Amino acid sequence: MEWEVVIGLEVHVQLATQSKIFSGASTAFGADPNTQACAIDLAMPGTLPVPNEEAFRYAVMFGLAMNAGIGKRSVFERKNYFYPDLPKGYQTTQLEKPIVGAGQIEIHLEDGSSKTVRLHHAHLEEDAGKSLHEDFHGMSGIDLNRAGTPLIEIVSEPDMRSAAEAVAYLKKIHSIVTYLGISDGDMSQGSLRCDANVSVRLKGEEALGTRAEIKNLNSFRFIEKAIKVEAQRQIDLIEDGGKVVQETRLYDADKNETRSMRSKEVANDYRYFPCPDLLPVVLSDEYIEQVRGDLPELPDAKCARFEKDYGLSAYDADQVTQERATADYFEQVAAESGEPKLAANWVMGELAALLNREEKSIADSPVSAVHLAGLIARIKDNTISSKIAKQVFEAMANGDGDADTVIEAKGLKQVSDTGAIEKLVDDVIAASGAQVDNYRNADPDKRPKMMGYFVGQIMKASKGQANPQMINKILKDKLDALL
């Protein structure tokens, strides 16, 4: 039987406001437990919530970026459930009239294809606190610092058909919210979390299968693995004669499995009703247009501009624009070096590998954009070869100075003196009698590949500093003269 996986995602994005959605308490990360939860966050008697205008502005920015409808009249409801980290006994959220309506997003996959995923809506809500289980010896602790932190929950339609598509969608959401500056998108700090609704059906069927919701996935890698393992669990269950039940599940990364958490609730279970403490929020057309005017250049627009202005391929432009900080870094290197294609190659290649190895963001790069541009300039003017440039880059990353300083200190300047290179070529030919005979006796179409041996020996003799273009020309002339 051929199975199809159907995936919808609910993405929770923490908004980068300085205070909470209904109170003036701080949202700063890392404070001591329970030091940033005020009486309003806990719904103490006599307190009243006051909406945070910045949270609404950020939500509208997101909706406009998604070409979605903006709810000019949005209403808050109380979603009632009881859990230790929910001090009010309810969560203030939006159900019937969310601030962002239907929209869509285009994702790009590794095979070069694109796909449109529909957005059902996005709504504002407050976060709950956090249960802590690690250090309490059989008990749980509660940290309420996060209670009341503003979130937008972004709900997709069930349009994704693989874990790879789900990851691409989530990366695009991450890219958009960080470009907008409405969230830092730091998944390690809970700024972006995801619930995945996963079901399976036989290929060709129209009806959706029974779904399971996998809660609180907080890394791209875990999302991909959790979806794959849950889809396979459901397929195995059905093929063995069982039935998938609608439930909430957790992903155990250590065991690479999902396990049941609770039966899946539906809206009626939460007894939603309009929040009596909050009036509907009405947004004017003027307000929405003012927010639209403040939107920055977004990833798709920047990608198109990089293709047009810098002559990058669609793939290269997409890669360097996924993160705003990377795009800004690339643009500075391209402008200062005058070599955008080379700049993209270095940003996506050596620099990305360095940052990945050292687990750093591009904001903390040990090689500045100015220094990388200087290195590319030295490649461009043939001061150093591409191979030597990698040594210079490593030295720059270790804090040895800019490219010119490293090249001078280590004596890495490329040898472009014709006489010096001719002597290297003559010495290698003289020491390679058997290879020269093979070259003479080979078919003409095979000789270009055979030159690789000689080039390698010459580069070795010059410690990698001989100009490769000059080597190839002089070597070919001398070898052909021996035919």
Buried (B, 14 or more C-beta within 10 A) or exposed (E): EEBBBBBBBBBBBBBBBEBBBBBEBBBEBEEEBEEBBBEBBBBEEEBEBEBBEBBBBBBBBBBBBBEBBBBBEBBBBBBBEEEEBBBBEBBBBBBEBBBBBBBBBEBBEEEEEEBEBEBBBBBBBBBBBBEBEEEEEEEEBBBBBBBBBBBBBBBBBBBBEBBBBBBBBBBBBBBBBBBBEBBBBBBEEBBBBBBBBBBBBEEEEEEEBBBBBBBEBBBBEBBBBBBBBBBEBBBEBBEEEEEBEBBBBBBEEEEEBBEEBEEBBEEEEBEBEBBEBBEEBEBEEEBBEEBEEEBEBBBBEBBBBBBEEBEBEBEBBBBBBBBBEBBBBBBBBBEBBEBBEBBBBBBBEBBBEBBEEEEEEBEEBBBBBEBBBBBBBBBEEBBBBEEBBBBBBBBBBEEEBBBBBBBEEEEBBBBBEEEBBBEBBEEBBEEBEEBBEBBEEEEEEEBEEBBEBBBEBBBEBBEBBBBBEBBBBBBBEBBEEEE
